[in-house]
Amino acid sequence: MGILEGKRILVTGILTDQSIAFHVARIAQEQGAQVVLSSFGRTMPLTRRSSGRLPQAPPIVELDVTDPEHLDALADRVREHVPALDGVLHSIGFAPEAALGGNFLQTGWDDVSTALHVSAYSLKSLATAALPLMGDGGAIVGLDFDATVAWPKYDWMGVAKAAFESTARYLARDLGPRGIRVNLVAAGPIRTMAAKSIPGFDEFEEVWRTRAPIGWDLDDPVPAARACVALLSDWFPATTGEIVHVDGGVHSQGA
């Protein structure tokens, strides 16, 4: 039996089979879970294509985490495929180009608010939308990038990740009495489609090449995916509000 045997897991944010979310879905299925994916708009064809590369092609529900109507309909859409959820993976993030790349002082509120809405507030939105499906408790896991320091050119996405981390702690507080654990996995940089769109991503690569005590493979999303699956399982029954670093140890090292 796998560690997710009999679990029902909603996985958001799959674009390609290079993504951490894709490998969370793959490993979750291999560990016995029934997986449902979410996608929307122009990302839907990418999600459909990638879902065909999973061990079993899962159903895909439409969900734009910034659309109240989509959030209100999520429980009903998921119930068309599974009666309830035991876990949710939040793998959603976006910042407009003007909010990245060294434009921190020039970025206007409209672009900042978009980054915060999609990349931080959406964790709360997704959690509350899934709540009717998680009556028996469960786990919510979000994909993070260490927000304790300022990174080159990460700018307002870094601010959004700091808000994301704080949101997870407050959700852990408020959802704990319902038996729902909320944790994050702070992964090192992976050469995904989303990462390649970040200006100056090569500067992240250099940091991890030189400062990871046990090394770091920028082309291997599996270690981070395994951590997510572990947190979605019952192997961490008393852990919530935590950030698990899967970054080769870079977070622990000084400059």
C-alpha positions as CSV (number, residue, x, y, z in Angstrom):
1,M,0.0,0.0,0.0
2,G,1.2,3.5,-0.8
3,I,1.2,6.4,1.7
4,L,-1.8,8.0,-0.1
5,E,-3.8,4.8,-0.5
6,G,-7.5,5.7,-0.7
7,K,-6.8,9.5,-0.6
8,R,-8.4,12.0,-3.0
9,I,-6.1,14.9,-3.9
10,L,-6.8,18.1,-5.9
11,V,-3.7,19.3,-7.7
12,T,-3.6,22.7,-9.2
13,G,-1.1,24.4,-11.5
14,I,0.2,21.7,-13.9
15,L,1.5,23.2,-17.1
16,T,4.1,20.8,-18.3
17,D,5.6,17.5,-17.1
18,Q,8.6,19.4,-15.9
19,S,6.6,21.1,-13.1
20,I,6.7,20.1,-9.5
21,A,2.9,19.9,-9.5
22,F,3.0,17.3,-12.3
23,H,5.3,15.0,-10.3
24,V,3.2,15.5,-7.2
25,A,0.2,14.2,-9.2
26,R,2.3,11.3,-10.6
27,I,3.7,10.2,-7.3
28,A,0.4,10.7,-5.6
29,Q,-1.2,8.3,-8.1
30,E,1.7,5.8,-7.7
31,Q,1.1,6.0,-3.9
32,G,-2.6,5.1,-4.3
33,A,-4.4,8.4,-4.5
34,Q,-7.2,9.4,-6.8
35,V,-6.2,12.7,-8.4
36,V,-8.2,15.5,-9.8
37,L,-6.5,18.4,-11.6
38,S,-7.6,22.0,-12.0
39,S,-6.8,24.5,-14.8
40,F,-8.5,27.3,-16.7
41,G,-8.4,29.4,-19.8
42,R,-5.3,29.3,-22.0
43,T,-3.5,26.9,-19.6
44,M,-6.2,24.2,-20.0
45,P,-4.7,22.7,-23.2
46,L,-1.3,22.5,-21.6
47,T,-2.8,20.8,-18.5
48,R,-4.7,18.3,-20.7
49,R,-1.6,17.5,-22.7
50,S,0.5,16.9,-19.6
51,S,-2.3,14.9,-17.8
52,G,-2.0,12.3,-20.5
53,R,1.5,11.6,-19.4
54,L,0.4,10.6,-15.9
55,P,0.0,6.9,-14.9
56,Q,-3.8,7.5,-15.1
57,A,-5.3,10.4,-16.9
58,P,-7.2,12.3,-14.2
59,P,-10.3,14.5,-14.6
60,I,-9.7,18.3,-14.9
61,V,-12.0,20.8,-13.4
62,E,-12.1,24.5,-14.4
63,L,-10.8,26.9,-11.7
64,D,-9.6,30.4,-11.9
65,V,-8.6,31.2,-8.3
66,T,-9.3,35.0,-8.9
67,D,-12.9,34.3,-10.1
68,P,-15.5,34.1,-7.2
69,E,-17.9,32.2,-9.4
70,H,-15.3,29.5,-10.1
71,L,-14.4,29.3,-6.4
72,D,-18.1,29.0,-5.5
73,A,-18.5,26.2,-8.0
74,L,-15.4,24.2,-7.1
75,A,-17.0,21.8,-4.7
76,D,-19.7,20.9,-7.1
77,R,-17.3,20.4,-10.0
78,V,-15.0,18.2,-7.9
79,R,-18.0,16.1,-6.6
80,E,-18.7,15.2,-10.2
81,H,-15.5,13.0,-9.9
82,V,-14.9,12.3,-6.2
83,P,-17.2,12.7,-3.2
84,A,-14.7,14.5,-1.0
85,L,-11.1,15.6,-0.8
86,D,-8.3,14.6,1.6
87,G,-5.7,16.9,0.2
88,V,-5.1,20.0,-1.9
89,L,-1.9,21.1,-3.6
90,H,-1.6,24.9,-4.3
91,S,0.8,25.4,-7.1
92,I,-0.3,28.8,-8.4
93,G,1.7,32.0,-8.9
94,F,1.9,34.9,-11.2
95,A,3.3,38.4,-11.3
96,P,3.1,40.8,-14.2
97,E,6.3,41.5,-16.0
98,A,6.4,45.0,-14.5
99,A,6.6,43.5,-11.0
100,L,9.8,41.6,-11.7
101,G,13.2,42.1,-13.1
102,G,14.5,45.0,-11.0
103,N,11.6,47.4,-11.3
104,F,10.7,47.2,-7.6
105,L,10.6,51.0,-7.0
106,Q,8.7,51.7,-10.2
107,T,6.0,49.0,-10.0
108,G,2.5,50.4,-9.7
109,W,-0.3,49.1,-7.4
110,D,-2.3,47.4,-10.2
111,D,0.6,45.1,-11.0
112,V,1.4,44.5,-7.3
113,S,-2.2,43.7,-6.5
114,T,-2.3,41.2,-9.3
115,A,0.8,39.5,-7.9
116,L,-0.6,39.4,-4.4
117,H,-4.0,38.2,-5.4
118,V,-2.8,35.3,-7.6
119,S,0.2,34.3,-5.6
120,A,-0.8,34.8,-2.0
121,Y,-4.5,35.5,-1.4
122,S,-5.4,32.6,-3.7
123,L,-4.1,30.2,-1.0
124,K,-6.9,31.4,1.3
125,S,-9.4,31.4,-1.6
126,L,-8.5,27.8,-2.6
127,A,-8.6,26.6,1.0
128,T,-12.1,28.0,1.7
129,A,-13.4,26.8,-1.7
130,A,-12.2,23.3,-0.9
131,L,-13.4,23.4,2.7
132,P,-16.9,21.8,2.0
133,L,-15.1,18.8,0.5
134,M,-12.8,18.3,3.5
135,G,-15.3,17.5,6.3
136,D,-13.0,14.8,7.8
137,G,-9.9,16.9,7.8
138,G,-6.9,16.6,5.6
139,A,-3.9,18.5,4.3
140,I,-3.3,21.6,2.2
141,V,0.2,22.0,0.8
142,G,1.5,25.0,-1.1
143,L,4.7,25.4,-3.2
144,D,6.8,28.3,-1.9
145,F,10.1,30.0,-2.6
146,D,12.1,31.2,0.5
147,A,10.8,34.7,1.3
148,T,13.1,35.4,4.3
149,V,15.5,37.4,2.1
150,A,15.4,39.7,-0.9
151,W,16.4,37.9,-4.1
152,P,17.8,39.5,-7.3
153,K,15.0,40.7,-9.6
154,Y,12.3,38.7,-7.8
155,D,10.9,41.9,-6.5
156,W,7.1,41.9,-5.9
157,M,6.9,38.1,-6.3
158,G,9.2,37.9,-3.3
159,V,6.8,40.1,-1.4
160,A,3.9,37.9,-2.5
161,K,5.7,34.8,-1.3
162,A,6.2,36.5,2.1
163,A,2.4,37.1,2.2
164,F,1.9,33.5,1.0
165,E,3.9,32.2,4.0
166,S,2.0,34.4,6.4
167,T,-1.3,33.3,4.9
168,A,-0.4,29.7,5.4
169,R,0.3,30.3,9.1
170,Y,-3.1,32.0,9.6
171,L,-4.8,29.2,7.7
172,A,-3.1,26.7,9.9
173,R,-4.5,28.5,12.9
174,D,-8.0,28.7,11.7
175,L,-8.3,25.3,10.0
176,G,-6.5,23.3,12.6
177,P,-9.7,22.9,14.7
178,R,-11.3,21.3,11.6
179,G,-8.4,18.8,11.4
180,I,-6.9,20.4,8.4
181,R,-3.1,20.8,8.3
182,V,-1.5,23.6,6.2
183,N,2.1,23.4,5.2
184,L,4.5,24.8,2.5
185,V,7.4,23.3,0.6
186,A,10.0,25.9,-0.2
187,A,11.8,24.4,-3.2
188,G,15.0,25.5,-4.8
189,P,14.8,26.8,-8.4
190,I,13.6,24.3,-11.0
191,R,13.8,25.1,-14.8
192,T,10.1,25.0,-15.3
193,M,8.1,27.1,-17.8
194,A,7.1,29.5,-15.0
195,A,10.7,29.9,-13.7
196,K,12.1,30.6,-17.2
197,S,9.7,33.5,-17.4
198,I,11.4,35.2,-14.4
199,P,13.9,37.9,-15.6
200,G,17.3,37.1,-14.2
201,F,16.5,33.4,-13.4
202,D,20.1,32.6,-14.3
203,E,21.2,34.5,-11.1
204,F,19.2,32.0,-9.0
205,E,21.0,29.2,-10.8
206,E,24.4,30.5,-9.8
207,V,23.4,30.8,-6.1
208,W,22.3,27.2,-6.0
209,R,25.3,25.9,-7.9
210,T,27.7,27.5,-5.4
211,R,25.9,27.4,-2.1
212,A,23.9,24.1,-1.8
213,P,25.8,21.9,0.7
214,I,24.4,18.7,-0.8
215,G,24.1,20.0,-4.3
216,W,21.1,20.9,-6.3
217,D,19.8,19.7,-9.7
218,L,17.9,22.5,-11.4
219,D,16.3,19.9,-13.7
220,D,14.9,17.6,-11.1
221,P,11.5,18.5,-9.6
222,V,11.1,15.1,-7.9
223,P,12.6,15.9,-4.4
224,A,10.2,18.8,-3.9
225,A,7.3,16.7,-5.2
226,R,8.1,13.9,-2.8
227,A,8.1,16.3,0.1
228,C,4.6,17.6,-1.0
229,V,3.3,14.0,-1.2
230,A,4.7,13.2,2.3
231,L,2.9,16.3,3.7
232,L,-0.3,15.3,2.0
233,S,-0.1,11.9,3.6
234,D,-0.8,10.8,7.2
235,W,3.0,10.6,7.9
236,F,3.0,14.2,9.3
237,P,-0.2,14.1,11.5
238,A,1.0,16.7,14.0
239,T,2.7,19.1,11.6
240,T,1.0,22.3,10.5
241,G,2.1,25.9,9.8
242,E,5.4,24.6,8.7
243,I,7.7,25.5,5.8
244,V,9.8,22.5,4.7
245,H,12.8,23.5,2.7
246,V,13.8,21.3,-0.2
247,D,16.6,23.4,-1.6
248,G,19.8,21.5,-1.1
249,G,20.3,23.4,2.1
250,V,20.9,26.8,0.6
251,H,18.5,28.4,3.1
252,S,20.8,27.4,6.0
253,Q,23.9,29.0,4.6
254,G,25.2,32.5,4.9
255,A,26.4,34.6,2.0
